[in-house]
Amino acid sequence: MDISITRVEKQGKRPEDSALGFGTIFTDHMFNMDYNPEKGWHNARIEPLHNFSISPATMTLHYGQTIFEGLKAYKTAKGEIQLFRPQENFKRLNSSARGLCIPEIDEAFALEALKELLKVEKEWIPETPGTSLYIRPTVFATDPFLGVRASHTYRYFVLLSPVGAYYAEGFNPVKILISKDHVRAVRGGVGEYKTAGNYAASLLASEKAKEEGYAQVLWLDGVEQKYIEEVGAMNIFFVINDELVTPMLNGSILPGITRNSVLQLGRKWGMKVSERKISIDELAQAHKDGSLTEAFGSGTAAVISPVGEIKYGDNIMHIGDGTPGKLAVKFNEAITNIQYGMAEDTENWIEKL
Amino acid sequence: MDISITRVEKQGKRPEDSALGFGTIFTDHMFNMDYNPEKGWHNARIEPLHNFSISPATMTLHYGQTIFEGLKAYKTAKGEIQLFRPQENFKRLNSSARGLCIPEIDEAFALEALKELLKVEKEWIPETPGTSLYIRPTVFATDPFLGVRASHTYRYFVLLSPVGAYYAEGFNPVKILISKDHVRAVRGGVGEYKTAGNYAASLLASEKAKEEGYAQVLWLDGVEQKYIEEVGAMNIFFVINDELVTPMLNGSILPGITRNSVLQLGRKWGMKVSERKISIDELAQAHKDGSLTEAFGSGTAAVISPVGEIKYGDNIMHIGDGTPGKLAVKFNEAITNIQYGMAEDTENWIEKL
């Protein structure tokens, strides 16, 4: 499919890297593509960033038939532009599509289109270590219809946002709260898909956690409220007796690409690595007997986020000495060094522009 | 709060009642109101129907922070315009708001604004028995921001759509399929709120049911996949040994207003009425021994929808003789007669314009 390009008349100015936050500033151009049953995906175009004009009856507004992805483009010291495992994002986008009755998108074409967009916007990619260009591919239902069914028409778009260093204030451990009252997802549901409603369902518990001074929620499984699943915007890892443990994918956990990268590196480094069920009781026992030495989250935004405290009911578990654990630091450096071209891409994870 | 009114220059034409379907045709005007932390809900206005201009980063597009309601306005034979328990809809909208971290709306004002809108659009309310004006109040998150949190700004709007008779082809029993693979909601989740993601989460199971020739999905509970919860767009009732049974509200079932009306009438009529847990095993046993005499759904769209067949795995349960059950007919007539002003409003359910 051809991609038409319409450029802005006057290029916008990227803010200073030091002024960048997350997700509030967008680049001059976006990618758009439409779907209908007759033409399939069609009208692929790079065009100036603009508001969407949507009917108040647009199905996604009412029934949330929306999926998305999140990834980043990095600029190396040599000025090269790199993507980190973008194929995995488009593969997951199609998995989400199947789960939400949305027509799939050709993954190779999606990557090609993203690269074309990045070529147009390459001046928008920040350069300071830790900064990057956040990429948000999204598909939403566009039929103007109030009946409940899968939409017949869709929009796919890619939005770009220059973002600051996640650890602007330092790579410090965060505090997370295990929710006893709220459940994010359950087997047989849509927890493993990156769909809008999963995030809406997490808001109330997150607000309550913040009120208690906790950065994020650690979710338990929906069936028994016993097994650890994932943190708000991250997957979770524990180091117990030198074993690197993360909850096994079970249908209600998002299959994180950073999660997968941590597992791959851990195995390569000869660590004992387990994807398995881990209960809150096991975690509490491991904390009590001292065998729990580290906890950290993994995700696109933070890469690795060390966890220094986990609260479950009255049990406040402090992990480590207030500084990031050794393995959190090691994984974070290994992955970010590959992302920013400061280390050899031994895993074949990098896609250059 | 004042409500400003801007009228269309030229009124649109309502289609013939016989040409009306559901949710595809909208009236000339809509109600809009905005929220921000400084002003609260403000700028209440009735204005010509128009598309929304929204940023591609609008939070609801990504994180599904959206709630809505569905109710109807009816025209009586005398030409009066009636609403059915609208206070209950606005009460539920606020319950959904609390569950989704959305600022509440003054319920009395919401009703007043709806009545104002209906006065402007009274020519759009169809007159043939069974037809009505469908009302869709909706709130969605409008911050243009990609971080995951509750939005700081919102839009509330009310969309009106003239709709045809639900039973244009007759009041016939439908076939429903119990899903073994999919789960809609779980305790601790958002199943009891009318939020967009619940509907997205129902699509795949619904499509599979349709492929098997079933109209809708009957959902089991998310914890044990054993207890009956609700049908796709309706609550569910069974008549077993002359007891009218519906699943008790447990946090994962939508608290239907028609459901509540059926319960109230059933009790008034001296029936044995139970809101309790009902397992699929109990249902299968009651079918087997002949004590299950009726099943029907309840909801705003259909009012009462008789169920003639329920499939669970290999067990196909036929209920009744292919015609609607006596109680389904009785509840449907009693409620629609009140809605259309053909019976006395003994329950004080009607709000006249």
Interface residues (C-beta under 8 A of the other chain):
Chain A: F22 G23 T24 F26 M30 L49 N51 F52 S53 I54 S55 P56 A57 T60 L61 H62 Y63 G64 Q65 T66 F68 G99 L100 C101 Y134 R136 T138 F140 P144 F145 L146 G147 V148 R149 A150 F157 L159 S161 S179 D181 H182 V183 R184 A185 V186 R187 G188 G189 V190 T195 A196 G197 N198 Y199 A200 A201 S202 L203 L204 S206 E207 G222 V223 Q225 G232 A233
Chain B: F22 G23 T24 F26 M30 L49 N51 F52 S53 I54 S55 P56 A57 T60 L61 H62 Y63 G64 Q65 T66 F68 G99 L100 C101 Y134 R136 T138 F140 P144 F145 L146 G147 V148 R149 A150 F157 L159 S161 S179 D181 H182 V183 R184 A185 V186 R187 G188 G189 V190 T195 A196 G197 N198 Y199 A200 A201 S202 L203 L204 S206 E207 G222 V223 Q225 G232 A233
